[in-house]
């Protein structure tokens, strides 16, 4: 029986400076039945040159022909997939060595239609303000079979974060049959301005189970191009260009039940974005079991974190639109926060205990970050030895360059 066909999609626009190393993490995968789709959203830089120099027959280079918003670019790229399984990565992200082979083995043995892994995080040097980036590597292992509806309920209650769902991005792979199941009800798969987050909710709404891998398959890059970092960072000197570009495009409209801020911006809350995706995908679920506006407002307020002041202003608009007593919802949110905050803190502590933070290694791009992550995970007994890791990485980088 042939190995399953797996397609990795890299949507990109004007980011040849990071695309080259991102693409290299995929072309270095030793897997023949792999297709790599680079979807160029009308770039004017050297994107085409980067793809050409990669010189890999598994690459399909497609051009949108005109500027598209993020979700429509993702949809355009997805339309070129004909079979098998699909995963997206950003053009500043990457895949760990052997990750595609690992995913293939799980596809062949698990019988599920969706696979999700945890992921490493790499802050590119420009974000860190020095010549080396910062790499964060989870050291977990093993897989678990998860009930999709149960984990969707956990996320909607604020008990779990959306990356715990079957996201199609940065370590997530979904069967094309499942994507087409969603698509058959809407005419398109991505029905929200937040395509990665929407995929998590939509896929969890139409499958019974999925595999969650505690070993990371991908590195999520945080660069000066990152829209998420531009939107949610609380740093005063953050780069606002990516999110400004996002707002300037003709995006899929935010769901009508979710108001915008008075200046037209989106609420700075992942939980609000989750609820927006939940509303956009309502037709995929049993309407009698849906979460309501009042309950979700309480969860959004309870999980606001550093953006609480901004979210409370937005919450008043939401409450007014839906006839909700905001003061009462705010009091209920305080009780929820008293429960959710210690739970979140304990999760963070447990995760930190099983995570390696590498700040002093010569990691200049996401390709090197992926090699470093694989090295760190492969030699856990040496994970605290910076000298050993530096020497090992130097050898690996040289071999990759040959």
KAZISUL-V6843 format. One line per field, one symbol per residue. psi: psi as a letter, one per 30 degrees, with the letter a starting at -180 (. if undefined). Layout:
psi = ???
This chain:
psi = klkkkkkkkjkljhhfffeeeeeefeffkijehkkjjjjjihlgageeeeeefehkffkkjkkfflklleeeeeeeeeffkflblkkkllggalklkgeeeeeeeeeffeglgkkkllllkjjleeefgafkakkjjkgllllkkkjeeefeeeeffgfllffflikgkigkkkkeeeefeeefffflejglfieeeeeeeeeffflellkkkfkkflkjkjaffkeeeeefkgkfgljgeeeeeefflilkkkkffjlllfggllkikeeeeeeeeeefgeffljffglkleeeeeeeeefgebfgeeeeeeeeeeeeeeghkjeeeeeeeeeeeefeeeeeeeeeeeeeefhkkjjfgkijflfeeeeeeeeeeefiffgfgjeeeeeeeeeeeeeeef.
